[in-house]
Amino acid sequence: MQIIINGKQMEVTPRLRQYIERKVQRLARFVDEQTRVEVTVTEEKTRSARDRYAVQMALSNATHPVHSEVRAVNANMALDLVLDKVVTQLGRHKDRHTSTIRRHHSPAKVLSLSRSGDLLPLEDQEEEGTTARHDAASIDKERNEEIWSKVVEIRRVPTKPMGDQEVIAQMEALGLTFFPFYNEATDSVNVMYRLSKGGYGLLVPELQ
């Protein structure tokens, strides 16, 4: 993997260069030695300090060329975010070409929260899961790429181990319709969301 680092309207300091070189090693498991990874860091005078730094990342000579850009309050954060996006795209591409297992995975298990606080499967979940698997498998690959290309921002959400009741209390206080959090009960990242018929649902990812 060849790494080329450029600064536009700014100088890339040795410290920033070392940070970029170290972080870009995340791509090593997706690309070969001939792949050229070009990182361009730009500092611009913008109205909002949140968009002052832009990091572009372009991969060439790879089986799946990628070009992505993210803006953030500083160069390090912008690099982390654009790397997250590129790694996700490369991972999706690798999965499609090395295995068809993903297309036959069971959908995420959706549970409803009862008045007693117990987690219960939603009715007709098995039937709906079969339909969901069929719909997911029928999504056109090109359309899927088009949808993903519209993702222009990735945000990290700080969280802590929480219980269902604590999450619901926060949602009620803040007026939120969904809330991602680390669930103490399932020991995984879950999403609590409001049901249109009232009450709450809990999305629990389940690997197969």
N, C-alpha and C positions, 0 to 999 in steps of 0.2 A: 504494500500500500504506500503510494507516494503522497505526501502531505505538502501542499503549497499554501502558504499563509500570506495574505495581502492586507495592507491597511489603506483605506481610502479616506482622505481628509483627516487622517490621524496617523500617528506612529504606533506600530505594534511593539510594545515594550517586551523585553526578554521574559518578564514574569508572565505576561499575557500569552506570549508565544509558547512557553512551557505548559501553561494551563491548557491551551488548545491542543497541543501535540498529545498530551496525556489523555484528555477527554476523547479525542477522535479515535483512540485505540478501541473504543467500544464497537467500531465498525469492522474490526478485524475478522470477526466470525462470520460476516456476511460477504466480504469481498476478498479478492486475491491480491497477489503482490503487484499485478499490473494495473490495478485500479488507481486512478488519480483523484485525490480528494482535494478540492480547492476551497479554501475558507477565506472569505473577504469580510473584514470588519470595517464598518463605516460609522463615523460620528457625524451627526447632522444637527443643525440648529433648528429644532422643532419647537412648536408652541408648548407641547407637553413633554416633560422630562421623561415620562414613561416610554416614549418612542425615540429617544435620542440616539440609541445605538442599534444598528442593524447588522445582523450576521447572515451572510449568504453561504450556503454550502452546496457545492456541485460535485457530483460523482460522474466521471467519464471512464471509458475503457472498461466498464463493468457490464455484467449481464443485464442489469436493470438500471440505466442511467437515472439519476435523481437530481433535482434542483429544488431547493427550498430556501425560504427566507423568513426570519422572525425578528421583530423589534422588541426592545426591552429597555429598562432604565439603565442597565450597564452591560458591557460586552460579555462578561461572564454569564450573566443570566440569559442573555440572548443566545449564546452558544449552547447552554444546557437545553433550552427550549427547542432550538432547531435540531439538535442531536436527537432529542426525544422523538421529534416528528420523522426524521430520516430513518432512525432505527425501526420505528413502527412500520414505515413503508417497506423497508427492506425485509423485515420479518414477515409481513403479509405476502410479499412476492415469493420469498423462500418457501413458505408453507404451501402456497398454491402449486409450486413446481416439485416439491419433494414428497408430498403426501396428500391424499384426498380425505384423510380422517376427519379434518376439521369440518368438512361439509356434512358429516354425519353425526356430529356431536349432539348430545341432548342439549336443549336450550337451558338457560339459567333457571333454577328452581325459584318460583315465586311463591312466597308465603304471605298469609294475612295475619295480622296481630289481633288476637281475640281480646275480649274485655279482661280476661284473667291474666293477660300478658303472655300466654302461650302462643307459639308460632304454629300455624296450621296451613296445610296445602290449600290453595284455592280450588273451588269446585271445577270439575271438567278440565283440570290442568293437563292430564295425560292426553286427552283428545286435542286440546289446543296446542300442546307441545308437538304432536305429530304434524299439525298444519304448519307450525312455525318452522320445523325442520325442512319441510317441503318448500316453503316460501324462501328460506335462506339459501337453499341449494339452487334455486332458480334465478337468483340475482345475476345479471349479466356482469362478467368480469370488467368490461370496459366501463360500464355504468358505475361499478363500485369504485374504480380508480378516479372517475370524474367526481364522485361525491367526496372522496378523501382529499382530492386536490384543493377543495374549497376550505379545508381546515387551515386557518391562518393563525390560530393562536392556541397554545396549550398552556393551561394553568395548573400549577401544583397547589393542592389544597391541604394545608397543614391540618392534622387531625390527631386524636389521641384515643385510646381504648374507651369506648362508651357503651352504655346500656341502652336498650330500646326506649325506655321511659325518658331517659335524659335527652335523647335525640328528639323525641316527639315534643318535649317541653321547649326545646330550642326552636323547633319548627313553628310551634304555636306562637312563641314570643316574637319571632322574626317574620312570620307570615310566609314561610317558604313552602314550595310545593314538593321539593325533593331535597334530600340531604345525604351526601356520601360520608361514610364514617367507618372506623375500624371497630367491628362488633366484638365485644368481649365474649359473647355467647358462642359465636360461630368461628372465632379466631381468624377472621378474614375481613376484607373490605366489602361492605354492603352498602346498599342505597335504600333509604327509607323514602317513601313517596305517598302522597295523598291519593286516595281512591275517589273517582268521580261520584260513586254512590255513598261516600262518607267513610270515615275511618282511614286506616293506613295500610300500605302494603310494604313488604320487605323483599328486596331483590338480593338473592344470595347466589353468587357465581359458584358453579360446581364443575370441577374438572372431571373428565371421563377418561 
